[in-house]
Amino acid sequence: MNPADLTPVAQDYLKAVWSELEWVPARAKVSTGRLAERLGVGPSTASETVQRLSDQGLLDYEPYRGVGLTERGRAYALVMVRRHRLLETWLVQGLGYAWDEVHDEAERLEHAVSELLIERLDALLGHPVRDPHGDAIPTGDGQVVRPDAVPLASLAAGESGVVARISDADPGDLRLLASLGIALDAAVSVTAHLPRRDAVALTWSHSGVAGSGEVDARAASRVWVTRA
């Protein structure tokens, strides 16, 4: 699949649908309202674009029931997701970007780079399987291997896990978690759920540094773990 066959807008929509559905059940769909919010456009613009991409056989769209990807749309989406995540990885590892800075930069670059450059980057980086936030990087033939991870908030008090993914949905939350020392591969334990304070009490350790405290529920919702 050559993403140059599509407009940048189409590329963005297919990647957005994939990203929204990546960590939810396979049969789920994303609403056009959520897509509009993610892409920073008005609801009517999102609906019109989704309908157009559906007519082109790229999206599976039913009004009031949400949006999914057709097989053809999924193939294009995976190419764009691969580009984006390899670029993020290169920006962090090769150019020293912080993990909360790379998303927007990769968004700009992903439409312009060639497939040759992406394959060279993949080789240069040692064929990484995850990006700086823990999201799986699709292989060149469209395979995706994700860890068996669950939201941190789904752990009961006393349960532990290892951080496998931290969503990049909010750079502020990324900075907060990083400042605490909660990063990929950190060991975390839930000591209590604190609904009245809208927080979770945790202990964690990473690279020999340990910490404990309360993390607000929104920041905690960004974290996915594999159960210990």
C-alpha atoms as one frame of an Amber mdcrd trajectory, in Angstrom:
protein
   0.000   0.000   0.000   1.412   3.379  -1.025  -0.006   6.176   1.148   0.832
   8.629  -1.633  -2.338   7.270  -3.278  -4.303   9.115  -0.578  -4.599  12.747
   0.407  -2.977  13.805   3.697  -6.486  14.267   5.110  -7.411  10.693   4.259
  -4.146   9.472   5.776  -4.910  11.355   8.987  -8.441   9.964   9.274  -7.402
   6.361   8.713  -4.581   6.645  11.241  -6.896   8.327  13.742  -9.513   5.563
  13.469  -6.837   2.899  13.947  -5.339   4.703  16.943  -8.725   5.193  18.609
  -9.632   1.516  18.267  -6.204  -0.028  18.841  -6.666  -0.736  22.550 -10.390
  -1.473  22.593 -12.377  -4.599  21.598 -12.063  -5.564  17.940 -15.712  -4.944
  17.072 -15.884  -1.485  18.621 -16.254   1.637  16.506 -15.291   5.248  17.089
 -17.845   8.038  16.901 -17.512  10.828  14.363 -17.631  13.260  17.279 -14.565
  11.653  18.847 -12.769  11.744  15.502 -13.615  15.423  15.123 -12.184  16.096
  18.571  -9.016  14.121  17.903  -8.414  15.741  14.524  -9.361  19.254  15.587
 -12.186  19.737  13.070 -15.882  20.469  13.326 -18.405  17.620  13.630 -19.927
  18.351  10.232 -16.496  18.315   8.570 -15.694  14.983  10.203 -19.029  13.484
   9.108 -18.568  14.636   5.511 -15.018  13.305   5.317 -15.967   9.994   6.905
 -18.803   9.578   4.404 -16.442  10.315   1.518 -13.858   7.802   2.753 -16.631
   5.272   3.269 -17.733   5.769  -0.343 -14.107   5.094  -1.369 -14.136   1.776
   0.479 -11.688   2.881   3.184 -13.996   3.256   6.178 -16.882   1.185   7.471
 -19.414   3.828   8.477 -22.969   3.529   9.721 -24.652   6.755  10.859 -25.228
   6.752  14.631 -23.238   3.523  14.983 -19.724   4.812  14.495 -16.734   4.331
  12.224 -14.418   1.378  11.636 -11.822   0.424   9.056 -12.358  -1.764   6.013
  -9.565  -4.222   5.214  -8.244  -1.825   2.583  -8.461   1.111   4.976  -6.712
  -0.896   7.681  -3.801  -1.668   5.356  -3.283   2.025   4.595  -3.716   2.943
   8.272  -0.988   0.517   9.335   1.447   2.068   6.855   0.798   5.500   8.364
   0.951   4.225  11.948   4.292   2.567  11.161   5.636   5.814   9.706   4.459
   7.857  12.672   5.852   5.559  15.358   9.196   4.998  13.689   9.570   8.760
  13.309   8.711   9.263  16.986  11.292   6.654  17.956  13.955   8.288  15.796
  13.192  11.753  17.167  13.659  10.493  20.730  16.612   8.167  20.215  18.420
  10.015  17.450  17.656  13.676  18.030  17.070  13.843  21.771  13.426  14.937
  21.724  11.454  14.424  24.918   8.629  11.904  24.675   6.023  14.653  25.139
   7.425  16.618  22.167   7.486  14.040  19.398   3.833  13.553  18.446   3.244
  16.836  16.609   6.658  16.700  14.925   5.989  13.181  13.647   2.537  14.280
  12.442   4.195  16.832  10.169   6.925  14.533   8.880   4.884  11.397   8.223
   3.199  12.795   5.101   6.472  13.786   3.443   8.887  10.904   3.997   9.403
   8.132   1.470   9.027   4.432   2.111  12.760   4.064   1.456  13.536   6.520
   4.261  11.185   4.698   6.631  12.844   1.355   5.909  16.285   2.922   6.413
  15.138   4.396   9.730  13.758   1.031  10.799  17.125  -0.608  10.126  19.068
   2.229  11.760  16.987   1.920  14.923  17.411  -1.860  15.080  13.854  -2.721
  14.025  12.125  -1.495  17.205   8.850  -3.161  18.179   7.425  -0.258  20.187
   7.543   3.520  20.095   8.588   5.813  22.988   5.102   5.522  24.518   4.946
   1.725  24.314   2.598   1.506  21.330   3.403  -1.332  18.934   5.183  -0.436
  15.698   3.637  -2.409  12.817   6.093  -4.426  10.765   6.638  -3.720   7.101
   4.163  -6.471   6.197   1.448  -5.122   8.513   1.892  -7.368  11.538   1.172
  -5.868  14.952   2.270  -7.495  18.202   0.846  -5.832  21.291   1.514  -6.793
  24.900  -1.332  -8.279  26.921  -1.777  -5.012  28.780  -4.680  -3.649  30.826
  -5.445  -0.166  32.162  -3.669   0.557  35.440  -6.997   1.509  37.000  -8.268
  -2.041  36.438  -5.790  -3.378  39.000  -7.259  -3.960  42.451  -5.527  -2.653
  45.557  -2.581  -4.942  46.211  -2.080  -5.913  42.568   1.098  -5.107  40.657
   2.214  -4.797  37.087   4.876  -3.526  34.704   4.203  -0.412  32.631   3.777
  -1.441  28.995   2.220   1.679  27.523   1.633   5.329  28.411  -0.830   7.087
  26.125   0.415  10.277  24.488  -3.085  11.803  24.438  -2.000  14.628  26.760
   1.596  15.948  26.865   0.951  17.427  30.320   0.149  14.000  31.713   3.283
  12.595  30.081   5.404  15.256  31.770   3.737  14.601  35.133   4.290  10.857
  34.953   7.881  11.313  33.801   8.588  13.690  36.693   7.389  11.016  39.113
   9.529   8.324  37.522   6.637   6.365  36.035   7.931   5.284  32.652   7.920
   2.269  30.362   9.026  -0.896  32.166   8.521   0.635  35.616   7.159  -1.769
  38.234   3.980  -0.367  39.786   1.647  -1.493  42.555  -1.776  -0.121  43.394
  -2.059   0.429  47.124  -5.516   2.031  47.119  -8.209   3.524  44.927  -9.266
   6.941  46.214 -12.548   7.834  44.466 -13.289  10.788  46.726 -10.012  12.397
  45.655 -10.319  11.086  42.104  -6.896   9.494  42.453  -4.995   6.235  42.739
  -2.343   5.558  45.391   0.697   3.818  43.925   4.203   2.647  44.611   6.655
   2.327  41.733  10.265   1.688  40.887  12.281   2.174  37.727  16.011   1.999
  37.036  16.749   1.637  40.733  14.671   4.670  41.772  11.551   4.044  43.882
   8.608   6.302  44.623   5.137   6.365  46.083   2.189   8.728  46.167  -1.154
   9.622  44.699  -1.679  10.047  40.972  -4.827  11.744  39.748  -7.212   9.466
  37.920  -6.797  11.209  34.567  -3.017  10.763  34.523  -3.369   7.202  35.806
  -5.782   6.446  32.959  -2.918   6.989  30.507  -0.990   4.040  31.937  -1.382
   0.422  30.784   0.385  -2.465  32.488   1.039  -6.150  32.128   0.046  -7.912
  35.323   2.923  -9.174  37.428
